[in-house]
Amino acid sequence: MSDITLAFERSGSGPPLIILHGLFGSSTNWKSIAQCLTKSYSVDRVDLRNHGASPWHDTMDYLAMADDVKQFIEQHQLENPILLGHSMGGKVAMVLAVRYPALVKALVVVDIAPVTTDTRYTSVVRALRNLNLAAVRSRGNAEMALSFDIPDASLRRFLLQNLIRRETGYVWRINLQALADNITMLADFPVLPGCYSGPTLFVRGGDSKYVQSKHESVIRKMFPSSTIRTIVRAGHWLHAEKPREFLHELECFLTPVDQD
């Protein structure tokens, strides 16, 4: 049983669909996509532990995070929700589906595979932790201070969505200590017995390296009913880069699922 009560935003009506964000993200990242789904689904955008408005906890592995979401499903009496997860959230969704297949009607995994990924975010966590928050007067000021260690401007702006202002000054709403302590584990994927045989869609970005051809055999073994689709000229955040194409793939997959 999880001791974490996850924060979430709900919109729309219909069958339940849960969206799980990626590392350094939050439910806010998926607001636009969720709005496009609200005519057909009751969409819950969930903040995973140590992210967004959800509680902080020292433990941060995929078994614990999957149990958080399992408890969320049970607490809110969601009947066979569709799970959609991006990156880290995709790994959480995969673990939940394999461990508790009866809970999940269908699975959508966005640009991640059930394998160990790179640990390049170790340097990102270090840079965020080294930022002198006492000297920060604005997000622009913080972005300038991070520009040397994090040269990618779009990544900096994404990360700085987690910098919020309180009466005492700026603070991080992500638990950087927990991320630093568990970053290697988050790059990994746990060994799980069994598989999830329900309808499964993997959507990858054509310019991303997170789901490669060499991963397809692992995907098919763990998710035997899976389909793998590629959105060309899209990277890891394909839902933000190519929302129309992403929604098209989602609709093509979910239409027959909804008819079952």
C-alpha positions, 0 to 999 in steps of 0.5 A: 500500500502506498503512503502517497496521495497523488495530486491531480487535475480532472477534466471531461467526462466518459471512460477514465484516462490517466496521463502520467508525465515524465521526469522533471514534468508535471500534469501541466505539461499535458493540459493541451492534449487533455483538453482535446480528449475531454469530449470522449474521456474523463481525463486525470492528469496526475503529478507523480511523487516528488513532482508538481503538487504531489508529496515528496518522498525519499523512495523513488523507484518504479515499483513504488510509483506504480503502487502510487498510481494503483492506489490512485485508481482504487481511491477514485474507483476508476474502472479499467482506465486507459493509462498514458505515460510519457518517458518516466511516466511511461515506465511507471505505466508499463510497470503498473500494467504488467504487475496489475493487468486486470486494472488497465484497459489499454496502455499508451507509452510515449517515447520510452522503452522497457529498457535502461536509458541514458543517465545524462540527466545527472548533470541536469540535477546537479546544475539545478541543485547548484543554482543559488536560489537566494540570488534569484530575482526572476525566472529570467535571472535563473535561466541566465544563471543556468545557461552555461551548465544547461545550454539547451534553451528549450530544456532550460525553460521546461525545467524552470517551470518547476521554479516557483515563487513563495513569500520567502523567495524562489523554491523548487517544487521538484524534490531534487535531493530524491532525484539526485539519489535515485537518478540511476534507478530512474534510468533503469527498468525493473525486471518483472515477471509476466507481461501485459497482453492488453491493447498497447500503443508505443509512439516514438519520435522519429528524431528520438533515440529512446525507442530504437529498433533493437528495443522492439523484441523486448517490447513485443515480449513484454507487450505482445499486443503492442503496436509501435508507431513513429511520428517523423521529425519529432523528438522526445517531447513529440506530443508538444512538438507534433500534437496533431499527429500525436492525437491522430495516432492516439485516436486511431488506437483508442477507437477500437479499444472504446468499442470493446 
